Amino acid sequence: LMGVPGTRDADPSVVVALLAPLMFGYMFGDVLQGLAVAVAGFVLRNRLPALRVLVPGGMVAVLFGFAFGSMLAREDLIPALWVRPLEQPLLVLGAALVFGVVVLTIGQLLNALQYFWRGEFLRWLATEAGTLFAYLGLVGTAIDARALWGLPIGLVWAMAGPALVSKQDRLGAVGQAVGEVAERMLQLGVNTVSFVRVGAFALAHAGLSTAVVGIADAAGPAYWPVLLIGNAAIIALEGLVVGIQTTRLILFEFFIRFLTARGRPFEPLLPPSPPSEPLPRSKP
């Protein structure tokens, strides 16, 4: 959707290969449901190559199924190795928020790497490094209140730095930097809060599973058909929603931090076709 990186742009493929399954599995934590998603991706990998991403996503969902103690939408079959989402929702939401901070920090560090490759690392230090420092100071207050000092220091750094690298209108560079810093900090704040939805969808998955189990228990003799149909509905509905949310977070929260997509896809030249043999002449 956003093109390919240029020659001096960071290629996020390896990072996305780790982040996307983690987000998908966290929001879709169930052992058997995750296994069904992984099997579906493996079976359909040749017919629809895009569905190959379901294999790692499903396997991570299996791991989070064990972490959440969820199997076949039930939470009484296996013990939770970490936490049951509906019992400690704030912990589930908080873990997603911390994950978002890590993802956004990685995106800003990749941006710094790109500046270094372009020979403009000093410009990054004078401009966007201050924003990163202010952001880490703000989120670091959750660990130590003294980290809040990083916010004003980073803001001053980010607003005064452009004047050091500007060769003409330094006062104008500072004025422009003030607006850019305010916009970037606002974006970082909104993007960080957006990752709470990862925990929210994990809670929604657990709540929907509880509802399915409750309906199955009330069905009496039709318990197993109702339970299996309910699990199939969860896989279809939640799988689609979780896939959309994972894609959205990667595109609009992570990629916008660094990806410019100024490259073009590699298209190798086709090998020359072998010369065709002349047709034999027919005898008169």
Secondary structure, DSSP 8 states (H G I E B T S, - for coil): ------TTS---HHHHHHHHHHHHHHHT--HHHHHHHHHHHHHTTTTSGGGGGHHHHHHHHHHHHHHHT-BTTBSSSS--SS--TTTSHHHHHHHHHHHHHHHHHHHHHHHHHHHHHTT-HHHHHHTHHHHHHHHHHHHGGGT-GGGGGHHHHHHHHHHHHHHHH-SS-HHHHHHHHHHHHHHHHHHHHHHHHHTHHHHHHHHHHHHHHHHHHHHHHHTGGGHHHHHHHHHHHHHHHHHHHHHHHHHHHIIIIIGGGT--------------------------
